Amino acid sequence: MADSNMSASELRQRYHHGGNAQDDELTAAQLRARHGIQGNKSNFSTSQKGGIPIAAIIAVLVVVVAVGAYLALQKNPSV
C-alpha cells in the first residue's frame, strides 16, 4: 500500500515512535520526526546561532553612526 493511500492515523502508526516500519525503511525526515530530532539547516547544523550576534553588530553600528553624527554636528552647528 502506497503512503498516499493511507490515512493520517495509519501513517502515524507506521512511521512515528513505536511504528511498525523499520528505521532502514524510513527517509531521513521520517527518522528525525520519529525520534524528535530537529531538522538540519542548509549548512548541516542544528544550532540556532547567528540571530543575536548579527543583531548586536547592527545595533553597535547604529550607535557608532549616531554618535559620529552627533559629534560632527557639535563641531559644525551651522549644518
All heavy atoms as TSV, in Angstrom:
chain	resi	resn	atom	element	x	y	z
A	1	MET	N	N	0.848	-1.184	0.000
A	1	MET	CA	C	0.000	0.000	0.000
A	1	MET	C	C	0.889	1.241	0.000
A	1	MET	O	O	1.788	1.384	0.813
A	1	MET	CB	C	-0.894	-0.029	1.250
A	1	MET	CG	C	-1.722	1.224	1.412
A	1	MET	SD	S	-2.647	1.296	2.948
A	1	MET	CE	C	-3.927	0.115	2.665
A	2	ALA	N	N	0.653	2.127	-0.935
A	2	ALA	CA	C	1.429	3.369	-1.015
A	2	ALA	C	C	1.016	4.316	0.105
A	2	ALA	O	O	-0.101	4.275	0.603
A	2	ALA	CB	C	1.197	4.026	-2.368
A	3	ASP	N	N	1.960	5.189	0.498
A	3	ASP	CA	C	1.680	6.152	1.567
A	3	ASP	C	C	0.511	7.061	1.224
A	3	ASP	O	O	-0.239	7.472	2.099
A	3	ASP	CB	C	2.907	7.009	1.839
A	3	ASP	CG	C	3.993	6.234	2.554
A	3	ASP	OD1	O	3.706	5.111	3.011
A	3	ASP	OD2	O	5.098	6.760	2.655
A	4	SER	N	N	0.354	7.391	-0.053
A	4	SER	CA	C	-0.705	8.323	-0.433
A	4	SER	C	C	-2.097	7.712	-0.254
A	4	SER	O	O	-3.081	8.438	-0.220
A	4	SER	CB	C	-0.518	8.770	-1.878
A	4	SER	OG	O	-0.552	7.651	-2.741
A	5	ASN	N	N	-2.176	6.408	-0.108
A	5	ASN	CA	C	-3.468	5.752	0.094
A	5	ASN	C	C	-3.771	5.502	1.569
A	5	ASN	O	O	-4.815	4.953	1.892
A	5	ASN	CB	C	-3.508	4.415	-0.651
A	5	ASN	CG	C	-3.396	4.592	-2.151
A	5	ASN	OD1	O	-3.800	5.625	-2.684
A	5	ASN	ND2	N	-2.848	3.612	-2.822
A	6	MET	N	N	-2.858	5.888	2.445
A	6	MET	CA	C	-3.039	5.643	3.882
A	6	MET	C	C	-3.636	6.872	4.562
A	6	MET	O	O	-3.357	8.002	4.172
A	6	MET	CB	C	-1.701	5.298	4.531
A	6	MET	CG	C	-1.044	4.050	3.968
A	6	MET	SD	S	0.609	3.801	4.623
A	6	MET	CE	C	0.244	2.855	6.075
A	7	SER	N	N	-4.426	6.630	5.584
A	7	SER	CA	C	-4.982	7.737	6.362
A	7	SER	C	C	-3.892	8.304	7.277
A	7	SER	O	O	-2.842	7.694	7.468
A	7	SER	CB	C	-6.157	7.264	7.208
A	7	SER	OG	O	-5.700	6.411	8.245
A	8	ALA	N	N	-4.154	9.463	7.857
A	8	ALA	CA	C	-3.176	10.104	8.739
A	8	ALA	C	C	-2.873	9.225	9.943
A	8	ALA	O	O	-1.714	9.102	10.354
A	8	ALA	CB	C	-3.689	11.464	9.189
A	9	SER	N	N	-3.871	8.597	10.512
A	9	SER	CA	C	-3.620	7.747	11.678
A	9	SER	C	C	-2.811	6.511	11.295
A	9	SER	O	O	-1.960	6.054	12.062
A	9	SER	CB	C	-4.935	7.345	12.351
A	9	SER	OG	O	-5.729	6.586	11.473
A	10	GLU	N	N	-3.035	5.971	10.098
A	10	GLU	CA	C	-2.243	4.828	9.642
A	10	GLU	C	C	-0.784	5.231	9.422
A	10	GLU	O	O	0.133	4.476	9.767
A	10	GLU	CB	C	-2.820	4.257	8.339
A	10	GLU	CG	C	-4.160	3.550	8.518
A	10	GLU	CD	C	-4.799	3.171	7.186
A	10	GLU	OE1	O	-4.652	3.931	6.217
A	10	GLU	OE2	O	-5.442	2.111	7.146
A	11	LEU	N	N	-0.571	6.432	8.885
A	11	LEU	CA	C	0.792	6.917	8.689
A	11	LEU	C	C	1.498	7.123	10.021
A	11	LEU	O	O	2.674	6.777	10.179
A	11	LEU	CB	C	0.782	8.226	7.890
A	11	LEU	CG	C	0.454	8.090	6.404
A	11	LEU	CD1	C	0.244	9.457	5.790
A	11	LEU	CD2	C	1.535	7.327	5.683
A	12	ARG	N	N	0.790	7.684	11.009
A	12	ARG	CA	C	1.385	7.871	12.335
A	12	ARG	C	C	1.745	6.529	12.952
A	12	ARG	O	O	2.809	6.373	13.548
A	12	ARG	CB	C	0.426	8.636	13.246
A	12	ARG	CG	C	0.468	10.132	13.056
A	12	ARG	CD	C	-0.295	10.848	14.145
A	12	ARG	NE	N	-1.709	10.519	14.170
A	12	ARG	CZ	C	-2.635	11.089	13.411
A	12	ARG	NH1	N	-2.290	12.044	12.565
A	12	ARG	NH2	N	-3.890	10.739	13.495
A	13	GLN	N	N	0.873	5.538	12.816
A	13	GLN	CA	C	1.151	4.215	13.384
A	13	GLN	C	C	2.350	3.572	12.696
A	13	GLN	O	O	3.106	2.833	13.313
A	13	GLN	CB	C	-0.065	3.310	13.244
A	13	GLN	CG	C	-1.206	3.675	14.145
A	13	GLN	CD	C	-2.453	2.862	13.853
A	13	GLN	OE1	O	-2.483	2.069	12.920
A	13	GLN	NE2	N	-3.487	3.061	14.654
A	14	ARG	N	N	2.534	3.864	11.429
A	14	ARG	CA	C	3.630	3.236	10.687
A	14	ARG	C	C	4.963	3.938	10.925
A	14	ARG	O	O	5.982	3.285	11.110
A	14	ARG	CB	C	3.306	3.241	9.195
A	14	ARG	CG	C	4.394	2.635	8.333
A	14	ARG	CD	C	3.877	2.294	6.955
A	14	ARG	NE	N	4.931	1.896	6.053
A	14	ARG	CZ	C	5.555	0.720	6.057
A	14	ARG	NH1	N	5.219	-0.176	6.966
A	14	ARG	NH2	N	6.490	0.441	5.180
A	15	TYR	N	N	4.973	5.265	10.933
A	15	TYR	CA	C	6.233	5.995	10.899
A	15	TYR	C	C	6.664	6.616	12.213
A	15	TYR	O	O	7.847	6.884	12.405
A	15	TYR	CB	C	6.182	7.093	9.832
A	15	TYR	CG	C	6.056	6.546	8.433
A	15	TYR	CD1	C	5.021	6.931	7.605
A	15	TYR	CD2	C	6.963	5.613	7.952
A	15	TYR	CE1	C	4.901	6.419	6.332
A	15	TYR	CE2	C	6.846	5.092	6.681
A	15	TYR	CZ	C	5.814	5.503	5.871
A	15	TYR	OH	O	5.703	4.992	4.617
A	16	HIS	N	N	5.765	6.918	13.122
A	16	HIS	CA	C	6.165	7.589	14.348
A	16	HIS	C	C	6.719	6.604	15.357
A	16	HIS	O	O	6.754	5.402	15.129
A	16	HIS	CB	C	5.001	8.397	14.917
A	16	HIS	CG	C	4.797	9.699	14.203
A	16	HIS	ND1	N	4.785	9.813	12.842
A	16	HIS	CD2	C	4.626	10.953	14.674
A	16	HIS	CE1	C	4.600	11.061	12.498
A	16	HIS	NE2	N	4.497	11.779	13.598
A	17	HIS	N	N	7.180	7.132	16.509
A	17	HIS	CA	C	7.814	6.314	17.539
A	17	HIS	C	C	6.956	5.092	17.860
A	17	HIS	O	O	5.776	5.217	18.134
A	17	HIS	CB	C	8.048	7.158	18.798
A	17	HIS	CG	C	8.908	6.467	19.796
A	17	HIS	ND1	N	10.242	6.248	19.574
A	17	HIS	CD2	C	8.620	5.940	21.002
A	17	HIS	CE1	C	10.742	5.604	20.625
A	17	HIS	NE2	N	9.787	5.423	21.497
A	18	GLY	N	N	7.556	3.944	17.808
A	18	GLY	CA	C	6.836	2.704	18.064
A	18	GLY	C	C	6.117	2.172	16.839
A	18	GLY	O	O	5.380	1.190	16.923
A	19	GLY	N	N	6.319	2.824	15.689
A	19	GLY	CA	C	5.654	2.397	14.468
A	19	GLY	C	C	6.191	1.066	13.973
A	19	GLY	O	O	7.222	0.571	14.421
A	20	ASN	N	N	5.461	0.471	13.037
A	20	ASN	CA	C	5.841	-0.854	12.564
A	20	ASN	C	C	6.821	-0.830	11.393
A	20	ASN	O	O	7.278	-1.874	10.958
A	20	ASN	CB	C	4.602	-1.685	12.211
A	20	ASN	CG	C	3.716	-1.000	11.186
A	20	ASN	OD1	O	4.128	-0.042	10.557
A	20	ASN	ND2	N	2.498	-1.495	11.044
A	21	ALA	N	N	7.177	0.346	10.881
A	21	ALA	CA	C	8.189	0.433	9.831
A	21	ALA	C	C	9.570	0.424	10.481
A	21	ALA	O	O	9.798	1.075	11.496
A	21	ALA	CB	C	8.014	1.699	9.008
A	22	GLN	N	N	10.486	-0.323	9.913
A	22	GLN	CA	C	11.853	-0.380	10.430
A	22	GLN	C	C	12.578	0.919	10.089
A	22	GLN	O	O	12.266	1.583	9.102
A	22	GLN	CB	C	12.604	-1.568	9.829
A	22	GLN	CG	C	11.991	-2.909	10.182
A	22	GLN	CD	C	12.038	-3.176	11.674
A	22	GLN	OE1	O	13.048	-2.930	12.333
A	22	GLN	NE2	N	10.937	-3.670	12.215
A	23	ASP	N	N	13.580	1.272	10.898
A	23	ASP	CA	C	14.326	2.507	10.666
A	23	ASP	C	C	14.967	2.536	9.280
A	23	ASP	O	O	15.047	3.587	8.657
A	23	ASP	CB	C	15.406	2.690	11.728
A	23	ASP	CG	C	14.852	3.199	13.044
A	23	ASP	OD1	O	13.653	3.547	13.094
A	23	ASP	OD2	O	15.620	3.256	14.017
A	24	ASP	N	N	15.427	1.390	8.783
A	24	ASP	CA	C	16.092	1.390	7.481
A	24	ASP	C	C	15.118	1.558	6.316
A	24	ASP	O	O	15.532	1.726	5.172
A	24	ASP	CB	C	16.942	0.135	7.292
A	24	ASP	CG	C	16.141	-1.154	7.322
A	24	ASP	OD1	O	14.929	-1.112	7.603
A	24	ASP	OD2	O	16.742	-2.207	7.050
A	25	GLU	N	N	13.824	1.558	6.591
A	25	GLU	CA	C	12.814	1.787	5.556
A	25	GLU	C	C	12.391	3.256	5.477
A	25	GLU	O	O	11.654	3.636	4.573
A	25	GLU	CB	C	11.558	0.948	5.834
A	25	GLU	CG	C	11.777	-0.549	5.827
A	25	GLU	CD	C	10.535	-1.308	6.250
A	25	GLU	OE1	O	9.442	-0.716	6.295
A	25	GLU	OE2	O	10.669	-2.498	6.555
A	26	LEU	N	N	12.853	4.056	6.431
A	26	LEU	CA	C	12.404	5.439	6.535
A	26	LEU	C	C	13.383	6.406	5.890
A	26	LEU	O	O	14.583	6.142	5.808
A	26	LEU	CB	C	12.227	5.820	8.007
A	26	LEU	CG	C	11.253	4.974	8.815
A	26	LEU	CD1	C	11.242	5.428	10.256
A	26	LEU	CD2	C	9.874	5.023	8.224
A	27	THR	N	N	12.859	7.542	5.443
A	27	THR	CA	C	13.709	8.608	4.947
A	27	THR	C	C	14.318	9.333	6.142
A	27	THR	O	O	13.903	9.145	7.292
A	27	THR	CB	C	12.902	9.620	4.114
A	27	THR	OG1	O	11.959	10.266	4.976
A	27	THR	CG2	C	12.189	8.952	2.948
A	28	ALA	N	N	15.284	10.207	5.860
A	28	ALA	CA	C	15.928	10.967	6.931
A	28	ALA	C	C	14.909	11.830	7.672
A	28	ALA	O	O	14.931	11.930	8.901
A	28	ALA	CB	C	17.054	11.828	6.359
A	29	ALA	N	N	13.999	12.456	6.933
A	29	ALA	CA	C	12.985	13.309	7.565
A	29	ALA	C	C	12.060	12.483	8.458
A	29	ALA	O	O	11.676	12.920	9.544
A	29	ALA	CB	C	12.179	14.039	6.497
A	30	GLN	N	N	11.707	11.287	8.002
A	30	GLN	CA	C	10.834	10.437	8.808
A	30	GLN	C	C	11.555	9.954	10.057
A	30	GLN	O	O	10.955	9.872	11.136
A	30	GLN	CB	C	10.348	9.247	7.976
A	30	GLN	CG	C	9.376	9.645	6.892
A	30	GLN	CD	C	9.140	8.538	5.885
A	30	GLN	OE1	O	9.995	7.684	5.663
A	30	GLN	NE2	N	7.960	8.554	5.280
A	31	LEU	N	N	12.848	9.647	9.950
A	31	LEU	CA	C	13.618	9.247	11.130
A	31	LEU	C	C	13.721	10.384	12.138
A	31	LEU	O	O	13.571	10.173	13.339
A	31	LEU	CB	C	15.026	8.810	10.726
A	31	LEU	CG	C	15.163	7.384	10.216
A	31	LEU	CD1	C	16.549	7.169	9.645
A	31	LEU	CD2	C	14.871	6.397	11.317
A	32	ARG	N	N	13.980	11.602	11.631
A	32	ARG	CA	C	14.051	12.749	12.554
A	32	ARG	C	C	12.719	12.956	13.257
A	32	ARG	O	O	12.669	13.214	14.460
A	32	ARG	CB	C	14.463	14.009	11.797
A	32	ARG	CG	C	15.929	14.036	11.420
A	32	ARG	CD	C	16.358	15.400	10.939
A	32	ARG	NE	N	15.673	15.803	9.719
A	32	ARG	CZ	C	16.113	15.576	8.500
A	32	ARG	NH1	N	17.247	14.949	8.307
A	32	ARG	NH2	N	15.425	15.993	7.449
A	33	ALA	N	N	11.619	12.834	12.526
A	33	ALA	CA	C	10.297	13.000	13.142
A	33	ALA	C	C	10.023	11.902	14.152
A	33	ALA	O	O	9.479	12.158	15.228
A	33	ALA	CB	C	9.222	13.007	12.060
A	34	ARG	N	N	10.401	10.678	13.828
A	34	ARG	CA	C	10.151	9.552	14.731
A	34	ARG	C	C	10.873	9.733	16.054
A	34	ARG	O	O	10.346	9.423	17.115
A	34	ARG	CB	C	10.607	8.242	14.075
A	34	ARG	CG	C	10.505	7.050	15.021
A	34	ARG	CD	C	10.950	5.766	14.383
A	34	ARG	NE	N	9.829	5.177	13.669
A	34	ARG	CZ	C	9.856	3.964	13.130
A	34	ARG	NH1	N	10.944	3.231	13.187
A	34	ARG	NH2	N	8.801	3.484	12.513
A	35	HIS	N	N	12.098	10.231	16.000
A	35	HIS	CA	C	12.914	10.335	17.211
A	35	HIS	C	C	12.967	11.739	17.784
A	35	HIS	O	O	13.718	12.003	18.721
A	35	HIS	CB	C	14.317	9.798	16.921
A	35	HIS	CG	C	14.315	8.344	16.549
A	35	HIS	ND1	N	14.060	7.346	17.461
A	35	HIS	CD2	C	14.480	7.731	15.357
A	35	HIS	CE1	C	14.094	6.181	16.849
A	35	HIS	NE2	N	14.341	6.383	15.567
A	36	GLY	N	N	12.169	12.660	17.223
A	36	GLY	CA	C	12.069	14.010	17.780
A	36	GLY	C	C	13.324	14.841	17.621
A	36	GLY	O	O	13.655	15.643	18.488
A	37	ILE	N	N	14.026	14.673	16.506
A	37	ILE	CA	C	15.251	15.422	16.253
A	37	ILE	C	C	14.947	16.546	15.285
A	37	ILE	O	O	14.277	16.346	14.276
A	37	ILE	CB	C	16.341	14.499	15.672
A	37	ILE	CG1	C	16.663	13.399	16.679
A	37	ILE	CG2	C	17.587	15.282	15.299
A	37	ILE	CD1	C	17.568	12.328	16.143
A	38	GLN	N	N	15.468	17.729	15.586
A	38	GLN	CA	C	15.239	18.896	14.741
A	38	GLN	C	C	15.930	18.710	13.398
A	38	GLN	O	O	17.030	18.166	13.324
A	38	GLN	CB	C	15.783	20.130	15.441
A	38	GLN	CG	C	15.546	21.411	14.699
A	38	GLN	CD	C	16.090	22.596	15.468
A	38	GLN	OE1	O	16.759	22.446	16.461
A	38	GLN	NE2	N	15.800	23.779	14.981
A	39	GLY	N	N	15.300	19.192	12.339
A	39	GLY	CA	C	15.865	19.073	11.001
A	39	GLY	C	C	17.108	19.919	10.816
A	39	GLY	O	O	17.292	20.939	11.469
A	40	ASN	N	N	17.977	19.488	9.921
A	40	ASN	CA	C	19.220	20.199	9.643
A	40	ASN	C	C	18.975	21.449	8.825
A	40	ASN	O	O	18.046	21.524	8.046
A	40	ASN	CB	C	20.194	19.307	8.889
A	40	ASN	CG	C	20.752	18.211	9.746
A	40	ASN	OD1	O	20.812	18.325	10.944
A	40	ASN	ND2	N	21.169	17.133	9.112
A	41	LYS	N	N	19.859	22.412	8.994
A	41	LYS	CA	C	19.862	23.613	8.169
A	41	LYS	C	C	20.636	23.308	6.889
A	41	LYS	O	O	21.213	22.247	6.740
A	41	LYS	CB	C	20.544	24.762	8.920
A	41	LYS	CG	C	19.973	25.031	10.292
A	41	LYS	CD	C	18.626	25.709	10.186
A	41	LYS	CE	C	18.124	26.159	11.510
A	41	LYS	NZ	N	17.427	25.202	12.291
A	42	SER	N	N	20.708	24.265	5.979
A	42	SER	CA	C	21.405	24.050	4.714
A	42	SER	C	C	22.899	23.806	4.917
A	42	SER	O	O	23.537	23.189	4.085
A	42	SER	CB	C	21.198	25.239	3.789
A	42	SER	OG	O	21.714	26.413	4.382
A	43	ASN	N	N	23.454	24.275	6.042
A	43	ASN	CA	C	24.871	24.030	6.310
A	43	ASN	C	C	25.059	22.822	7.229
A	43	ASN	O	O	26.106	22.652	7.822
A	43	ASN	CB	C	25.532	25.271	6.906
A	43	ASN	CG	C	24.968	25.635	8.262
A	43	ASN	OD1	O	24.004	25.038	8.746
A	43	ASN	ND2	N	25.558	26.621	8.895
A	44	PHE	N	N	24.036	21.991	7.364
A	44	PHE	CA	C	24.039	20.745	8.126
A	44	PHE	C	C	24.213	20.940	9.623
A	44	PHE	O	O	24.613	20.040	10.324
A	44	PHE	CB	C	25.109	19.769	7.602
A	44	PHE	CG	C	24.908	19.414	6.168
A	44	PHE	CD1	C	25.738	19.910	5.187
A	44	PHE	CD2	C	23.863	18.597	5.787
A	44	PHE	CE1	C	25.538	19.601	3.865
A	44	PHE	CE2	C	23.657	18.282	4.465
A	44	PHE	CZ	C	24.492	18.780	3.498
A	45	SER	N	N	23.904	22.137	10.131
A	45	SER	CA	C	23.960	22.361	11.567
A	45	SER	C	C	22.537	22.382	12.115
A	45	SER	O	O	21.584	22.632	11.392
A	45	SER	CB	C	24.644	23.687	11.887
A	45	SER	OG	O	23.813	24.754	11.507
A	46	THR	N	N	22.413	22.097	13.376
A	46	THR	CA	C	21.107	22.175	14.026
A	46	THR	C	C	21.076	23.313	15.033
A	46	THR	O	O	20.116	23.447	15.775
A	46	THR	CB	C	20.767	20.855	14.750
A	46	THR	OG1	O	21.813	20.550	15.668
A	46	THR	CG2	C	20.598	19.718	13.770
A	47	SER	N	N	22.131	24.139	15.043
A	47	SER	CA	C	22.206	25.216	16.023
A	47	SER	C	C	21.341	26.394	15.594
A	47	SER	O	O	21.006	26.558	14.438
A	47	SER	CB	C	23.656	25.667	16.198
A	47	SER	OG	O	24.086	26.302	15.023
A	48	GLN	N	N	21.002	27.213	16.549
A	48	GLN	CA	C	20.202	28.404	16.303
A	48	GLN	C	C	21.074	29.652	16.350
A	48	GLN	O	O	20.575	30.746	16.480
A	48	GLN	CB	C	19.093	28.513	17.359
A	48	GLN	CG	C	18.123	27.361	17.348
A	48	GLN	CD	C	17.293	27.329	16.071
A	48	GLN	OE1	O	16.967	28.363	15.525
A	48	GLN	NE2	N	16.970	26.153	15.596
A	49	LYS	N	N	22.396	29.495	16.293
A	49	LYS	CA	C	23.306	30.628	16.380
A	49	LYS	C	C	23.147	31.542	15.171
A	49	LYS	O	O	22.750	31.110	14.111
A	49	LYS	CB	C	24.754	30.157	16.457
A	49	LYS	CG	C	25.102	29.464	17.744
A	49	LYS	CD	C	26.578	29.234	17.815
A	49	LYS	CE	C	26.882	27.776	17.651
A	49	LYS	NZ	N	28.283	27.455	17.693
A	50	GLY	N	N	23.533	32.795	15.345
A	50	GLY	CA	C	23.549	33.716	14.227
A	50	GLY	C	C	22.620	34.898	14.409
A	50	GLY	O	O	22.969	36.001	14.051
A	51	GLY	N	N	21.444	34.717	14.963
A	51	GLY	CA	C	20.478	35.790	15.069
A	51	GLY	C	C	20.877	36.878	16.048
A	51	GLY	O	O	20.883	38.063	15.726
A	52	ILE	N	N	21.250	36.531	17.240
A	52	ILE	CA	C	21.595	37.504	18.269
A	52	ILE	C	C	22.900	38.222	17.950
A	52	ILE	O	O	22.951	39.451	18.020
A	52	ILE	CB	C	21.640	36.834	19.667
A	52	ILE	CG1	C	20.286	36.260	20.025
A	52	ILE	CG2	C	22.123	37.821	20.724
A	52	ILE	CD1	C	19.180	37.281	20.125
A	53	PRO	N	N	23.976	37.539	17.572
A	53	PRO	CA	C	25.207	38.263	17.269
A	53	PRO	C	C	25.044	39.241	16.105
A	53	PRO	O	O	25.592	40.341	16.153
A	53	PRO	CB	C	26.204	37.163	16.912
A	53	PRO	CG	C	25.705	35.966	17.630
A	53	PRO	CD	C	24.211	36.102	17.608
A	54	ILE	N	N	24.301	38.871	15.083
A	54	ILE	CA	C	24.092	39.776	13.952
A	54	ILE	C	C	23.308	41.003	14.407
A	54	ILE	O	O	23.640	42.135	14.046
A	54	ILE	CB	C	23.385	39.049	12.800
A	54	ILE	CG1	C	24.326	38.002	12.201
A	54	ILE	CG2	C	22.918	40.020	11.737
A	54	ILE	CD1	C	23.681	37.089	11.192
A	55	ALA	N	N	22.286	40.810	15.219
A	55	ALA	CA	C	21.503	41.933	15.726
A	55	ALA	C	C	22.368	42.839	16.607
A	55	ALA	O	O	22.240	44.069	16.555
A	55	ALA	CB	C	20.305	41.420	16.508
A	56	ALA	N	N	23.250	42.254	17.392
A	56	ALA	CA	C	24.123	43.052	18.251
A	56	ALA	C	C	25.100	43.873	17.420
A	56	ALA	O	O	25.354	45.051	17.723
A	56	ALA	CB	C	24.888	42.138	19.212
A	57	ILE	N	N	25.635	43.291	16.368
A	57	ILE	CA	C	26.563	44.023	15.497
A	57	ILE	C	C	25.853	45.197	14.837
A	57	ILE	O	O	26.386	46.311	14.769
A	57	ILE	CB	C	27.182	43.073	14.449
A	57	ILE	CG1	C	28.134	42.096	15.142
A	57	ILE	CG2	C	27.897	43.845	13.358
A	57	ILE	CD1	C	28.599	40.969	14.254
A	58	ILE	N	N	24.655	44.971	14.355
A	58	ILE	CA	C	23.880	46.045	13.720
A	58	ILE	C	C	23.578	47.154	14.732
A	58	ILE	O	O	23.699	48.339	14.414
A	58	ILE	CB	C	22.593	45.480	13.090
A	58	ILE	CG1	C	22.962	44.605	11.883
A	58	ILE	CG2	C	21.645	46.597	12.678
A	58	ILE	CD1	C	21.804	43.830	11.308
A	59	ALA	N	N	23.208	46.774	15.949
A	59	ALA	CA	C	22.917	47.769	16.979
A	59	ALA	C	C	24.156	48.599	17.304
A	59	ALA	O	O	24.067	49.827	17.445
A	59	ALA	CB	C	22.391	47.080	18.236
A	60	VAL	N	N	25.306	47.962	17.410
A	60	VAL	CA	C	26.549	48.691	17.698
A	60	VAL	C	C	26.873	49.643	16.555
A	60	VAL	O	O	27.270	50.804	16.787
A	60	VAL	CB	C	27.706	47.697	17.958
A	60	VAL	CG1	C	29.056	48.403	17.947
A	60	VAL	CG2	C	27.487	46.963	19.263
A	61	LEU	N	N	26.707	49.194	15.317
A	61	LEU	CA	C	26.961	50.068	14.171
A	61	LEU	C	C	26.040	51.290	14.171
A	61	LEU	O	O	26.476	52.405	13.872
A	61	LEU	CB	C	26.820	49.293	12.865
A	61	LEU	CG	C	27.940	48.302	12.550
A	61	LEU	CD1	C	27.604	47.506	11.305
A	61	LEU	CD2	C	29.253	49.021	12.395
A	62	VAL	N	N	24.780	51.088	14.510
A	62	VAL	CA	C	23.833	52.203	14.571
A	62	VAL	C	C	24.263	53.199	15.643
A	62	VAL	O	O	24.229	54.424	15.421
A	62	VAL	CB	C	22.396	51.686	14.819
A	62	VAL	CG1	C	21.449	52.805	15.186
A	62	VAL	CG2	C	21.894	50.936	13.592
A	63	VAL	N	N	24.680	52.715	16.788
A	63	VAL	CA	C	25.121	53.598	17.866
A	63	VAL	C	C	26.368	54.373	17.439
A	63	VAL	O	O	26.468	55.589	17.665
A	63	VAL	CB	C	25.376	52.793	19.164
A	63	VAL	CG1	C	26.098	53.627	20.209
A	63	VAL	CG2	C	24.068	52.258	19.714
A	64	VAL	N	N	27.317	53.703	16.798
A	64	VAL	CA	C	28.543	54.371	16.358
A	64	VAL	C	C	28.220	55.466	15.339
A	64	VAL	O	O	28.743	56.581	15.414
A	64	VAL	CB	C	29.541	53.340	15.778
A	64	VAL	CG1	C	30.697	54.016	15.049
A	64	VAL	CG2	C	30.075	52.445	16.893
A	65	VAL	N	N	27.356	55.165	14.395
A	65	VAL	CA	C	26.974	56.167	13.396
A	65	VAL	C	C	26.244	57.333	14.070
A	65	VAL	O	O	26.488	58.498	13.753
A	65	VAL	CB	C	26.107	55.529	12.286
A	65	VAL	CG1	C	25.472	56.576	11.393
A	65	VAL	CG2	C	26.950	54.569	11.458
A	66	ALA	N	N	25.361	57.052	15.007
A	66	ALA	CA	C	24.626	58.112	15.695
A	66	ALA	C	C	25.571	59.000	16.497
A	66	ALA	O	O	25.453	60.240	16.474
A	66	ALA	CB	C	23.561	57.511	16.607
A	67	VAL	N	N	26.526	58.410	17.201
A	67	VAL	CA	C	27.496	59.190	17.975
A	67	VAL	C	C	28.369	60.021	17.035
A	67	VAL	O	O	28.637	61.193	17.289
A	67	VAL	CB	C	28.357	58.272	18.877
A	67	VAL	CG1	C	29.551	59.013	19.459
A	67	VAL	CG2	C	27.499	57.675	19.972
A	68	GLY	N	N	28.791	59.429	15.928
A	68	GLY	CA	C	29.590	60.166	14.944
A	68	GLY	C	C	28.830	61.348	14.372
A	68	GLY	O	O	29.374	62.440	14.227
A	69	ALA	N	N	27.560	61.149	14.045
A	69	ALA	CA	C	26.741	62.248	13.519
A	69	ALA	C	C	26.559	63.331	14.567
A	69	ALA	O	O	26.633	64.534	14.261
A	69	ALA	CB	C	25.387	61.715	13.063
A	70	TYR	N	N	26.339	62.950	15.808
A	70	TYR	CA	C	26.176	63.923	16.897
A	70	TYR	C	C	27.442	64.753	17.071
A	70	TYR	O	O	27.387	65.979	17.190
A	70	TYR	CB	C	25.826	63.184	18.190
A	70	TYR	CG	C	25.736	64.087	19.392
A	70	TYR	CD1	C	24.621	64.901	19.587
A	70	TYR	CD2	C	26.769	64.143	20.323
A	70	TYR	CE1	C	24.543	65.741	20.678
A	70	TYR	CE2	C	26.706	64.970	21.417
A	70	TYR	CZ	C	25.589	65.781	21.592
A	70	TYR	OH	O	25.516	66.612	22.677
A	71	LEU	N	N	28.595	64.079	17.084
A	71	LEU	CA	C	29.852	64.801	17.245
A	71	LEU	C	C	30.137	65.707	16.052
A	71	LEU	O	O	30.663	66.811	16.227
A	71	LEU	CB	C	31.002	63.811	17.458
A	71	LEU	CG	C	30.970	63.034	18.769
A	71	LEU	CD1	C	32.088	62.002	18.823
A	71	LEU	CD2	C	31.055	63.981	19.969
A	72	ALA	N	N	29.802	65.261	14.872
A	72	ALA	CA	C	30.019	66.078	13.683
A	72	ALA	C	C	29.141	67.327	13.723
A	72	ALA	O	O	29.573	68.413	13.340
A	72	ALA	CB	C	29.726	65.275	12.416
A	73	LEU	N	N	27.922	67.205	14.188
A	73	LEU	CA	C	27.036	68.362	14.286
A	73	LEU	C	C	27.467	69.316	15.407
A	73	LEU	O	O	27.224	70.528	15.311
A	73	LEU	CB	C	25.590	67.909	14.499
A	73	LEU	CG	C	24.946	67.216	13.293
A	73	LEU	CD1	C	23.565	66.692	13.656
A	73	LEU	CD2	C	24.854	68.187	12.131
A	74	GLN	N	N	28.088	68.797	16.450
A	74	GLN	CA	C	28.549	69.652	17.543
A	74	GLN	C	C	29.732	70.514	17.100
A	74	GLN	O	O	29.877	71.650	17.546
A	74	GLN	CB	C	28.947	68.805	18.750
A	74	GLN	CG	C	27.788	68.137	19.432
A	74	GLN	CD	C	26.775	69.131	19.950
A	74	GLN	OE1	O	27.120	70.183	20.470
A	74	GLN	NE2	N	25.509	68.801	19.803
A	75	LYS	N	N	30.577	69.992	16.234
A	75	LYS	CA	C	31.736	70.754	15.755
A	75	LYS	C	C	31.318	71.831	14.742
A	75	LYS	O	O	31.917	72.889	14.670
A	75	LYS	CB	C	32.743	69.818	15.102
A	75	LYS	CG	C	33.481	68.949	16.075
A	75	LYS	CD	C	34.496	68.087	15.360
A	75	LYS	CE	C	35.234	67.218	16.351
A	75	LYS	NZ	N	36.213	66.349	15.688
A	76	ASN	N	N	30.295	71.536	13.958
A	76	ASN	CA	C	29.850	72.459	12.918
A	76	ASN	C	C	28.329	72.639	13.048
A	76	ASN	O	O	27.587	72.061	12.282
A	76	ASN	CB	C	30.246	71.917	11.550
A	76	ASN	CG	C	30.022	72.926	10.450
A	76	ASN	OD1	O	29.672	74.071	10.708
A	76	ASN	ND2	N	30.226	72.504	9.219
A	77	PRO	N	N	27.865	73.473	13.993
A	77	PRO	CA	C	26.415	73.583	14.231
A	77	PRO	C	C	25.656	74.307	13.115
A	77	PRO	O	O	24.445	74.321	13.117
A	77	PRO	CB	C	26.340	74.364	15.542
A	77	PRO	CG	C	27.624	75.054	15.679
A	77	PRO	CD	C	28.644	74.249	14.925
A	78	SER	N	N	26.330	74.873	12.143
A	78	SER	CA	C	25.625	75.577	11.093
A	78	SER	C	C	25.043	74.641	10.040
A	78	SER	O	O	24.394	75.098	9.130
A	78	SER	CB	C	26.596	76.570	10.422
A	78	SER	OG	O	27.660	75.864	9.818
A	79	VAL	N	N	25.283	73.391	10.133
A	79	VAL	CA	C	24.808	72.428	9.115
A	79	VAL	C	C	23.369	72.109	9.344
A	79	VAL	O	O	22.726	71.999	10.226
A	79	VAL	CB	C	25.654	71.135	9.125
A	79	VAL	CG1	C	25.047	70.115	8.189
A	79	VAL	CG2	C	27.067	71.451	8.754
